[in-house]
Amino acid sequence: MKHKNNGKRYNDDFRKMVVELYHSGQSVRDLSSEYGVSDVTIYKWIKDFTPVDGSDKDSLTPKEVAKIQQENLKLKQELEILKKAMAIFAKK
């Protein structure tokens, strides 16, 4: 069964399904030929959707870790702005 991309993006459910098939033992080459997705793309999906073991029961994918890091940076920047605003208002 072949699936053609035709310039469209694949949804996350499809990507996760391909990664699960890879983890169940199918080779990237077989998945690539069966679903019409390049090997490089499948390897990227494997990297993005394979959980990283955490110290507790939760595990995160590299994509989720990057999102958390980005949110953390934004919060740090907002905190710095608030600290500067407090200093300005404290002088008045």
Z-matrix of the N, CA and C atoms (Angstrom, degrees):
N
C 1 1.444
C 2 1.527 1 108.42
N 3 1.306 2 117.88 1 117.45
C 4 1.464 3 123.24 2 -177.91
C 5 1.519 4 109.63 3 -102.39
N 6 1.332 5 114.92 4 139.13
C 7 1.455 6 121.64 5 174.59
C 8 1.522 7 106.67 6 -119.27
N 9 1.304 8 117.28 7 123.37
C 10 1.459 9 121.36 8 178.25
C 11 1.510 10 109.77 9 -96.42
N 12 1.335 11 116.68 10 140.32
C 13 1.453 12 121.70 11 -179.04
C 14 1.523 13 111.22 12 -80.38
N 15 1.311 14 118.39 13 -40.19
C 16 1.463 15 123.43 14 -179.75
C 17 1.523 16 112.56 15 52.31
N 18 1.325 17 117.73 16 37.49
C 19 1.457 18 121.65 17 176.87
C 20 1.513 19 114.14 18 80.67
N 21 1.319 20 118.94 19 0.31
C 22 1.459 21 121.89 20 179.60
C 23 1.513 22 109.58 21 -92.09
N 24 1.302 23 114.94 22 156.35
C 25 1.452 24 120.06 23 177.51
C 26 1.522 25 109.70 24 -86.47
N 27 1.316 26 115.99 25 148.46
C 28 1.456 27 121.09 26 177.20
C 29 1.525 28 108.82 27 -84.64
N 30 1.331 29 117.09 28 145.10
C 31 1.459 30 119.61 29 177.75
C 32 1.526 31 110.02 30 -81.24
N 33 1.329 32 115.96 31 164.86
C 34 1.461 33 120.72 32 -176.27
C 35 1.521 34 112.69 33 -63.01
N 36 1.325 35 117.77 34 -33.49
C 37 1.462 36 119.70 35 179.22
C 38 1.526 37 111.09 36 -62.39
N 39 1.321 38 116.56 37 -42.49
C 40 1.459 39 120.49 38 178.45
C 41 1.526 40 110.06 39 -64.89
N 42 1.334 41 116.48 40 -44.56
C 43 1.468 42 120.54 41 -179.90
C 44 1.522 43 110.69 42 -59.94
N 45 1.343 44 116.05 43 -46.40
C 46 1.464 45 120.31 44 -179.11
C 47 1.521 46 110.79 45 -63.60
N 48 1.326 47 117.52 46 -37.52
C 49 1.458 48 121.22 47 178.74
C 50 1.530 49 110.20 48 -61.84
N 51 1.334 50 116.81 49 -44.54
C 52 1.467 51 120.77 50 179.68
C 53 1.531 52 109.72 51 -63.47
N 54 1.327 53 117.58 52 -41.99
C 55 1.472 54 120.86 53 179.17
C 56 1.528 55 110.35 54 -64.68
N 57 1.326 56 117.31 55 -40.88
C 58 1.468 57 120.50 56 177.80
C 59 1.528 58 110.97 57 -62.89
N 60 1.324 59 116.24 58 -39.89
C 61 1.466 60 119.50 59 177.05
C 62 1.525 61 110.50 60 -63.37
N 63 1.333 62 116.66 61 -38.87
C 64 1.464 63 120.60 62 177.15
C 65 1.534 64 110.13 63 -61.99
N 66 1.335 65 116.21 64 -45.75
C 67 1.466 66 120.03 65 -179.19
C 68 1.524 67 112.34 66 -68.86
N 69 1.327 68 117.14 67 -21.76
C 70 1.466 69 119.71 68 177.83
C 71 1.526 70 112.14 69 -82.87
N 72 1.326 71 116.82 70 -2.78
C 73 1.462 72 119.31 71 173.17
C 74 1.514 73 116.72 72 121.50
N 75 1.314 74 118.43 73 -6.14
C 76 1.462 75 119.25 74 178.65
C 77 1.528 76 109.55 75 -77.12
N 78 1.306 77 115.80 76 145.53
C 79 1.466 78 119.91 77 -179.31
C 80 1.533 79 110.53 78 -80.47
N 81 1.307 80 115.31 79 156.47
C 82 1.465 81 121.03 80 178.33
C 83 1.528 82 109.22 81 -62.19
N 84 1.309 83 116.83 82 -39.91
C 85 1.474 84 120.44 83 -179.68
C 86 1.531 85 110.85 84 -60.90
N 87 1.340 86 117.02 85 -43.45
C 88 1.466 87 120.40 86 178.91
C 89 1.527 88 111.19 87 -64.85
N 90 1.326 89 116.33 88 -44.18
C 91 1.467 90 120.35 89 179.12
C 92 1.522 91 110.89 90 -63.23
N 93 1.322 92 115.99 91 -40.07
C 94 1.453 93 121.17 92 179.95
C 95 1.526 94 111.25 93 -61.03
N 96 1.321 95 116.31 94 -46.94
C 97 1.468 96 118.75 95 -178.75
C 98 1.527 97 111.88 96 -72.17
N 99 1.327 98 117.14 97 -33.45
C 100 1.465 99 120.05 98 -178.46
C 101 1.528 100 112.45 99 -71.61
N 102 1.334 101 117.08 100 -40.53
C 103 1.465 102 120.63 101 -174.40
C 104 1.528 103 113.83 102 -104.96
N 105 1.318 104 118.29 103 -2.63
C 106 1.457 105 120.67 104 177.23
C 107 1.512 106 113.62 105 70.51
N 108 1.320 107 116.56 106 32.35
C 109 1.461 108 122.67 107 179.37
C 110 1.527 109 107.18 108 -115.57
N 111 1.324 110 116.92 109 139.47
C 112 1.464 111 119.25 110 -177.29
C 113 1.531 112 111.24 111 -67.16
N 114 1.335 113 115.34 112 153.51
C 115 1.463 114 121.20 113 177.87
C 116 1.520 115 111.09 114 -56.36
N 117 1.325 116 116.06 115 -44.21
C 118 1.469 117 121.41 116 -177.63
C 119 1.532 118 110.53 117 -60.00
N 120 1.324 119 115.93 118 -41.90
C 121 1.463 120 120.53 119 179.88
C 122 1.526 121 110.57 120 -64.54
N 123 1.321 122 116.70 121 -42.72
C 124 1.466 123 119.79 122 179.41
C 125 1.524 124 110.75 123 -64.67
N 126 1.324 125 117.67 124 -41.18
C 127 1.468 126 120.00 125 177.29
C 128 1.531 127 110.88 126 -61.60
N 129 1.335 128 117.44 127 -37.72
C 130 1.460 129 120.62 128 177.03
C 131 1.525 130 110.57 129 -64.49
N 132 1.325 131 116.75 130 -42.70
C 133 1.471 132 120.50 131 178.16
C 134 1.522 133 110.63 132 -62.59
N 135 1.320 134 116.93 133 -39.87
C 136 1.466 135 120.90 134 178.55
C 137 1.520 136 109.21 135 -60.68
N 138 1.312 137 116.67 136 -44.03
C 139 1.465 138 121.07 137 179.13
C 140 1.529 139 110.54 138 -64.16
N 141 1.323 140 117.17 139 -42.26
C 142 1.464 141 121.46 140 -176.32
C 143 1.529 142 113.19 141 -72.63
N 144 1.320 143 117.96 142 -33.61
C 145 1.457 144 120.20 143 -171.67
C 146 1.524 145 114.85 144 -109.53
N 147 1.314 146 118.20 145 2.00
C 148 1.458 147 120.36 146 176.91
C 149 1.517 148 108.53 147 -86.39
N 150 1.333 149 117.89 148 121.34
C 151 1.462 150 120.39 149 -176.99
C 152 1.523 151 112.64 150 -64.29
N 153 1.335 152 114.06 151 146.42
C 154 1.459 153 121.99 152 174.28
C 155 1.517 154 105.69 153 -100.28
N 156 1.324 155 117.71 154 127.99
C 157 1.460 156 120.59 155 -178.21
C 158 1.514 157 110.53 156 -65.64
N 159 1.317 158 115.09 157 132.41
C 160 1.458 159 121.37 158 177.96
C 161 1.514 160 109.93 159 -101.58
N 162 1.330 161 115.34 160 -177.91
C 163 1.453 162 120.02 161 -179.01
C 164 1.527 163 111.57 162 -79.12
N 165 1.338 164 116.79 163 -16.56
C 166 1.458 165 119.92 164 177.63
C 167 1.528 166 109.49 165 -119.94
N 168 1.304 167 116.78 166 -160.30
C 169 1.464 168 120.67 167 -176.16
C 170 1.526 169 112.69 168 -68.60
N 171 1.322 170 117.19 169 -25.73
C 172 1.458 171 120.77 170 -178.17
C 173 1.522 172 110.81 171 -75.14
N 174 1.308 173 114.89 172 144.78
C 175 1.458 174 119.79 173 173.23
C 176 1.515 175 107.70 174 -133.41
N 177 1.312 176 115.88 175 144.48
C 178 1.456 177 122.33 176 -176.02
C 179 1.518 178 110.16 177 -119.31
N 180 1.321 179 115.79 178 149.82
C 181 1.451 180 119.97 179 173.53
C 182 1.526 181 107.83 180 -85.64
N 183 1.328 182 117.65 181 159.17
C 184 1.471 183 119.41 182 176.98
C 185 1.529 184 112.07 183 -56.30
N 186 1.317 185 117.06 184 -33.11
C 187 1.463 186 121.23 185 178.34
C 188 1.532 187 110.39 186 -63.48
N 189 1.337 188 116.58 187 -42.87
C 190 1.466 189 121.08 188 178.60
C 191 1.521 190 111.32 189 -67.44
N 192 1.319 191 117.31 190 -38.29
C 193 1.462 192 120.88 191 177.49
C 194 1.525 193 110.09 192 -62.47
N 195 1.323 194 117.71 193 -43.78
C 196 1.469 195 121.35 194 179.08
C 197 1.524 196 110.61 195 -62.70
N 198 1.320 197 116.83 196 -39.65
C 199 1.470 198 120.60 197 179.01
C 200 1.529 199 110.48 198 -64.62
N 201 1.321 200 117.24 199 -42.18
C 202 1.464 201 121.51 200 178.30
C 203 1.527 202 110.41 201 -64.06
N 204 1.324 203 117.04 202 -41.60
C 205 1.461 204 120.29 203 178.79
C 206 1.520 205 111.17 204 -63.50
N 207 1.323 206 116.99 205 -40.59
C 208 1.462 207 121.53 206 178.82
C 209 1.531 208 110.07 207 -64.46
N 210 1.325 209 117.00 208 -42.97
C 211 1.463 210 120.60 209 178.72
C 212 1.524 211 110.82 210 -65.60
N 213 1.327 212 116.96 211 -38.16
C 214 1.456 213 121.68 212 177.98
C 215 1.528 214 110.80 213 -61.85
N 216 1.323 215 117.69 214 -43.49
C 217 1.459 216 122.17 215 178.11
C 218 1.530 217 110.71 216 -61.29
N 219 1.327 218 116.33 217 -43.84
C 220 1.463 219 120.88 218 179.24
C 221 1.526 220 110.63 219 -61.40
N 222 1.324 221 117.17 220 -43.47
C 223 1.458 222 121.08 221 179.76
C 224 1.532 223 111.79 222 -64.87
N 225 1.328 224 116.68 223 -38.39
C 226 1.473 225 120.22 224 176.25
C 227 1.521 226 110.91 225 -62.26
N 228 1.331 227 116.71 226 -41.96
C 229 1.464 228 120.65 227 179.05
C 230 1.524 229 110.79 228 -64.57
N 231 1.328 230 117.04 229 -41.99
C 232 1.461 231 120.88 230 178.50
C 233 1.524 232 110.93 231 -63.64
N 234 1.321 233 116.89 232 -38.86
C 235 1.460 234 121.45 233 178.42
C 236 1.525 235 110.94 234 -63.12
N 237 1.323 236 117.03 235 -42.27
C 238 1.465 237 120.92 236 178.43
C 239 1.526 238 111.03 237 -61.94
N 240 1.328 239 116.57 238 -40.59
C 241 1.466 240 120.78 239 178.39
C 242 1.525 241 110.01 240 -63.19
N 243 1.319 242 117.09 241 -43.56
C 244 1.460 243 120.62 242 179.12
C 245 1.527 244 111.82 243 -64.63
N 246 1.317 245 117.47 244 -38.55
C 247 1.474 246 120.79 245 177.89
C 248 1.522 247 110.10 246 -62.42
N 249 1.323 248 117.34 247 -42.87
C 250 1.467 249 120.95 248 179.29
C 251 1.525 250 110.76 249 -65.99
N 252 1.328 251 117.05 250 -39.12
C 253 1.465 252 120.84 251 178.44
C 254 1.527 253 110.44 252 -65.38
N 255 1.310 254 117.35 253 -40.49
C 256 1.479 255 120.89 254 177.85
C 257 1.513 256 110.15 255 -62.38
N 258 1.316 257 117.96 256 -41.71
C 259 1.461 258 120.98 257 179.23
C 260 1.522 259 111.48 258 -63.04
N 261 1.316 260 116.89 259 -38.71
C 262 1.472 261 120.97 260 179.14
C 263 1.527 262 110.17 261 -66.72
N 264 1.342 263 116.88 262 -45.87
C 265 1.459 264 120.00 263 -179.12
C 266 1.528 265 112.61 264 -70.62
N 267 1.305 266 118.52 265 -27.27
C 268 1.459 267 122.01 266 179.11
C 269 1.528 268 110.90 267 -69.66
N 270 1.314 269 117.67 268 -28.44
C 271 1.472 270 122.02 269 179.44
C 272 1.527 271 111.91 270 -73.62
N 273 1.336 272 117.53 271 -25.12
C 274 1.461 273 121.05 272 -175.78
C 275 1.494 274 113.18 273 -81.92
